[in-house]
Amino acid sequence: MSTDDSAQRELLQLLSGKWVTAALSAAAELGLADALTERSLSSSELAERLNCDAHALSRLLRVLCGEGLLASQPHGLYALTELGAQLQTGKLRELARFVGAPFMWQPWANLADAVRDPSRSAFERATGQSLFDHLDRDPEDARIYHHAVDAFTRAAARALCEAFDFSDLDSVVDLGGGLGSVLTELVARYPKLRGVLYDRPQVIKQAGSHFAQHPRIELVSGDFFEQVPQGADAYIIKHVLHNWDDAQAQRILELCAKALKPNGQVLIVESLLLPGDFRDATAFLDLEMLALCGKGHERKKSHYRKLLQQAGLSLRTTTQLVGEVRLLVAVPRGA
């Protein structure tokens, strides 16, 4: 095989990523992994349970077997693999549904235009509005979005509890905390800790409709570019700063610095861009920020250090949480 033929095969393999992603998202939407939780089933049994066309479903099952999510067994049965089990509800099913949802899938067709001119994100070009304006106006898409973020957040929340000792703190504010996964984990582990979940009004409304009310968690709505709840021991900012440009990120950090109790800390949870040009999940996430938020982007550690200094804070420690996700602990300058 010539070098050119080999390169073509490799590029075709990369381009097939669209098909794999669509198949995973379709399986999640159908609830395929949940149907196979208790025992193996045939394609006809699955089709009946999932209300699908049997022949069309068999074509999806073939792809999922090839990608290692299902294992074909004797007598035409299919079983979940360890990988496929991650598509179950309560694991990563919600995230997989989100990735293939129309409001998330369609903007990527506008990526080239967003690269030419990032003043309008690919999402805005596809929908005519910013991501967060769209979520405020479309409750169903907002539900899909926040449940997806929640699925991704659970592992990070557990890792945060292991990486940082909250036992001496009385109060913590989770800025842009979505459905409250981080605070739920924190108050369960630290009996004296009180938390404030702070997000946009529509998000707080959604959180309140399903969030198990806890006497030590308060739900507060507001705009973190205007003000934040005052006087907490710590402010958690998890996967929020990457949605915004430097001026907006600095504004959030400045408000946290001013609101902190003496000896308080700002806990930033974000992925960090590492030196070098290699295959990196954070680089893909950075491209997603370009597509969805336009001016939002991932940052290097040195970039965060500069933002913190401009906001009146100093970076104290950096700790790996899950994969490329890091915890950056900042304190007021001079503390």
C-alpha positions in Angstrom: 0.0 0.0 0.0 1.4 3.4 -0.9 1.9 6.2 1.6 -0.9 8.1 -0.1 -3.3 5.2 0.2 -2.4 4.8 3.9 -3.0 8.5 4.5 -6.4 8.3 2.8 -7.5 5.4 4.9 -6.4 7.2 8.1 -8.3 10.3 7.1 -11.4 8.3 6.2 -11.2 6.7 9.6 -11.1 10.1 11.2 -14.1 11.3 9.2 -16.1 8.3 10.3 -16.1 9.8 13.8 -19.4 11.5 12.9 -21.1 8.1 12.4 -19.8 6.7 15.7 -20.9 9.8 17.6 -24.4 9.7 16.0 -24.7 6.0 16.8 -23.8 6.4 20.4 -26.2 9.3 20.8 -29.0 7.4 19.1 -28.5 4.4 21.4 -28.7 6.8 24.4 -31.8 8.5 23.1 -33.5 5.1 22.6 -32.5 3.8 26.0 -30.7 0.8 24.6 -28.3 0.3 27.5 -31.1 0.5 30.1 -33.0 -2.2 28.2 -30.0 -4.5 28.4 -29.2 -3.9 32.1 -30.8 -7.1 33.5 -30.2 -9.6 30.7 -29.2 -10.2 27.1 -31.9 -9.7 24.5 -32.3 -10.5 20.8 -32.7 -7.7 18.3 -36.5 -8.4 17.9 -36.9 -8.3 21.7 -35.0 -5.0 21.8 -37.0 -3.6 18.9 -40.3 -4.4 20.8 -39.0 -2.9 24.1 -37.7 0.3 22.4 -40.5 0.7 19.9 -38.1 0.5 16.9 -38.1 -1.1 13.5 -36.4 -4.4 14.0 -34.3 -4.3 10.8 -33.2 -0.7 11.3 -32.3 -1.4 14.9 -30.2 -4.4 13.8 -28.1 -2.1 11.7 -27.4 0.1 14.7 -26.6 -2.9 16.8 -24.0 -4.0 14.3 -22.2 -0.7 14.6 -22.3 -0.7 18.4 -20.8 -4.2 18.4 -18.0 -3.1 16.1 -17.2 -0.2 18.4 -17.1 -2.5 21.5 -20.3 -1.3 23.3 -22.2 -4.5 22.7 -21.2 -8.1 22.5 -23.1 -10.5 20.2 -23.8 -13.9 21.9 -25.1 -17.2 20.7 -28.8 -17.5 19.6 -28.8 -13.9 18.3 -28.6 -12.3 21.7 -26.8 -9.0 22.6 -25.2 -8.0 25.8 -23.7 -4.8 27.2 -20.0 -4.6 27.6 -18.3 -2.6 30.3 -18.0 0.3 27.9 -21.6 0.1 26.7 -22.8 0.1 30.3 -21.7 3.8 30.5 -24.7 4.6 28.3 -27.1 3.7 31.1 -29.2 6.3 32.8 -27.3 7.8 35.8 -23.9 7.3 34.1 -23.2 9.0 30.7 -26.5 8.4 28.9 -27.6 12.1 29.4 -24.3 13.4 28.0 -24.5 11.1 25.0 -28.1 12.3 24.3 -26.9 15.9 24.6 -24.0 15.5 22.1 -26.4 14.3 19.4 -29.4 16.6 20.2 -30.3 18.8 17.2 -29.5 22.0 19.0 -26.0 20.8 19.7 -25.4 18.9 16.5 -26.4 21.6 13.9 -24.0 24.4 15.0 -21.0 22.3 14.0 -22.0 22.8 10.3 -21.0 26.5 10.9 -17.6 25.9 12.4 -15.7 27.1 9.4 -17.6 30.4 9.5 -16.9 30.8 13.2 -13.2 30.2 12.6 -13.3 33.0 10.0 -15.1 35.3 12.3 -15.5 34.2 16.0 -17.6 37.4 16.9 -20.6 35.2 16.1 -20.4 31.6 17.4 -21.4 28.6 15.3 -24.3 28.2 17.7 -25.6 31.7 17.1 -25.2 31.3 13.3 -27.4 28.1 13.5 -30.0 29.4 15.9 -29.9 33.1 15.8 -29.2 33.5 19.5 -26.5 32.8 22.0 -26.3 29.4 23.7 -27.5 30.7 27.1 -30.3 32.8 25.6 -31.5 29.7 23.8 -31.5 27.6 26.9 -33.5 30.3 28.8 -36.1 30.2 26.0 -36.3 26.5 25.4 -37.0 24.5 28.5 -36.6 21.1 26.8 -33.2 21.8 25.4 -32.2 23.4 28.7 -33.3 20.1 30.5 -31.1 18.1 28.1 -28.2 20.5 28.5 -28.2 20.6 32.3 -28.7 16.9 32.7 -25.7 16.3 30.4 -23.6 18.7 32.4 -24.8 17.0 35.6 -23.7 13.6 34.3 -20.2 15.0 33.5 -20.1 16.8 36.8 -20.7 13.9 39.2 -17.2 12.4 38.8 -15.6 15.8 39.1 -17.6 16.5 42.2 -16.3 13.3 43.9 -12.8 14.1 42.9 -13.1 17.6 44.2 -14.2 16.3 47.6 -11.1 14.0 47.6 -8.7 16.8 46.5 -9.8 19.6 48.8 -10.5 19.6 52.5 -13.8 21.5 53.2 -14.0 20.3 56.9 -12.9 23.7 58.3 -15.3 25.7 56.1 -18.7 26.9 57.1 -20.0 28.2 53.7 -19.5 27.7 50.0 -21.1 29.3 46.9 -21.2 27.3 43.7 -21.4 29.9 40.9 -23.1 28.7 37.7 -23.7 25.4 39.6 -26.5 24.1 37.4 -28.5 21.4 39.0 -26.4 21.3 42.1 -24.4 18.1 41.8 -21.3 19.6 43.4 -23.1 21.0 46.4 -25.1 17.8 46.9 -21.8 15.8 47.1 -20.2 18.4 49.4 -23.0 18.7 52.0 -23.3 14.9 52.1 -19.6 14.6 53.0 -19.3 17.6 55.3 -22.1 17.8 58.0 -21.5 21.4 59.0 -21.0 22.9 55.5 -23.7 25.2 54.1 -24.0 25.9 50.4 -25.5 28.4 48.0 -26.4 27.3 44.5 -26.1 30.4 42.3 -27.2 30.5 38.7 -29.5 32.2 36.2 -33.2 32.4 37.2 -34.3 29.8 34.7 -31.6 27.3 35.8 -32.5 27.8 39.5 -36.2 27.2 38.6 -35.2 23.9 36.9 -33.0 22.9 39.8 -35.7 23.6 42.3 -38.2 21.5 40.4 -36.2 18.3 40.8 -33.5 19.1 43.4 -34.0 17.3 46.7 -34.4 20.2 49.0 -31.7 20.2 51.6 -31.7 22.4 54.8 -28.1 23.3 54.2 -28.4 24.3 50.5 -29.9 27.6 49.4 -31.0 28.2 45.8 -30.3 31.8 44.7 -30.8 33.3 41.2 -28.8 36.2 39.8 -26.2 37.4 37.3 -22.6 36.7 38.3 -21.4 39.6 36.1 -23.4 41.9 38.4 -23.1 40.4 41.8 -22.4 37.2 43.7 -23.6 36.1 47.2 -21.5 37.7 49.8 -19.3 36.4 52.7 -18.6 32.8 51.8 -15.5 30.9 52.8 -15.1 29.6 49.3 -16.5 30.2 45.8 -16.5 27.3 43.4 -16.4 28.2 39.7 -16.6 24.9 37.8 -16.5 25.0 34.0 -17.8 28.5 33.9 -14.8 30.7 33.0 -14.2 28.8 29.8 -17.6 30.0 28.5 -16.4 33.7 28.5 -13.7 36.0 27.1 -11.0 37.3 29.4 -12.7 40.5 30.4 -15.8 38.6 31.4 -13.9 35.9 33.3 -11.9 38.6 35.1 -15.1 40.3 36.1 -16.4 37.1 37.7 -13.1 36.6 39.6 -13.1 40.2 40.8 -16.6 39.9 42.3 -15.5 36.6 44.0 -12.4 38.3 45.4 -14.4 41.1 46.9 -17.1 38.9 48.3 -14.8 36.4 50.1 -14.6 36.2 53.8 -11.1 36.9 55.2 -8.8 34.0 54.4 -11.4 32.8 51.9 -10.5 30.9 48.7 -11.7 30.7 45.1 -11.8 27.2 43.7 -11.6 27.1 39.9 -12.4 23.7 38.2 -11.4 23.8 34.5 -9.4 21.8 32.0 -6.0 23.3 31.2 -4.4 23.5 27.8 -1.0 21.9 27.9 2.1 22.9 25.9 2.6 21.3 22.5 0.4 20.3 19.6 -0.8 16.7 20.3 -4.1 14.9 20.6 -5.7 16.4 23.7 -9.2 16.3 25.0 -8.9 19.9 26.2 -8.1 21.0 22.7 -11.4 19.4 21.5 -13.2 21.2 24.3 -11.6 24.4 23.3 -13.0 23.9 19.8 -16.4 23.3 21.3 -16.2 26.6 23.1 -15.5 28.3 19.8 -18.5 26.6 18.3 -20.9 27.1 21.2 -19.7 30.3 22.8 -17.6 32.2 20.2 -15.2 34.1 22.5 -15.2 31.5 25.2 -12.0 29.3 25.3 -9.9 27.0 27.3 -6.7 28.5 28.9 -3.2 27.6 29.9 -2.1 27.7 33.5 -0.1 30.8 32.9 -3.2 32.5 31.4 -5.2 31.7 34.5 -2.4 33.0 36.7 -2.5 36.3 34.8 -6.3 36.6 35.1 -6.2 35.9 38.8 -3.5 38.6 39.4 -5.6 41.1 37.5 -8.6 40.2 39.7 -6.7 40.7 42.9 -6.0 37.0 43.5 -3.0 34.7 43.5 -2.8 31.1 42.4 -1.9 29.0 45.4 -2.1 25.3 44.2 -3.1 23.3 41.1 -4.3 19.7 41.5 -5.4 17.1 38.9 -9.0 16.0 39.4 -10.3 13.8 36.6 -8.5 13.4 33.3 -7.5 16.9 32.1 -9.7 18.6 34.7 -7.7 20.6 37.3 -8.5 22.4 40.5 -6.9 25.8 40.8 -7.0 27.2 44.3 -6.7 31.0 44.5 -6.5 33.4 47.5 -6.5 37.2 47.8 -3.2 38.7 46.8 -1.0 39.1 49.9 -2.8 36.5 51.9 
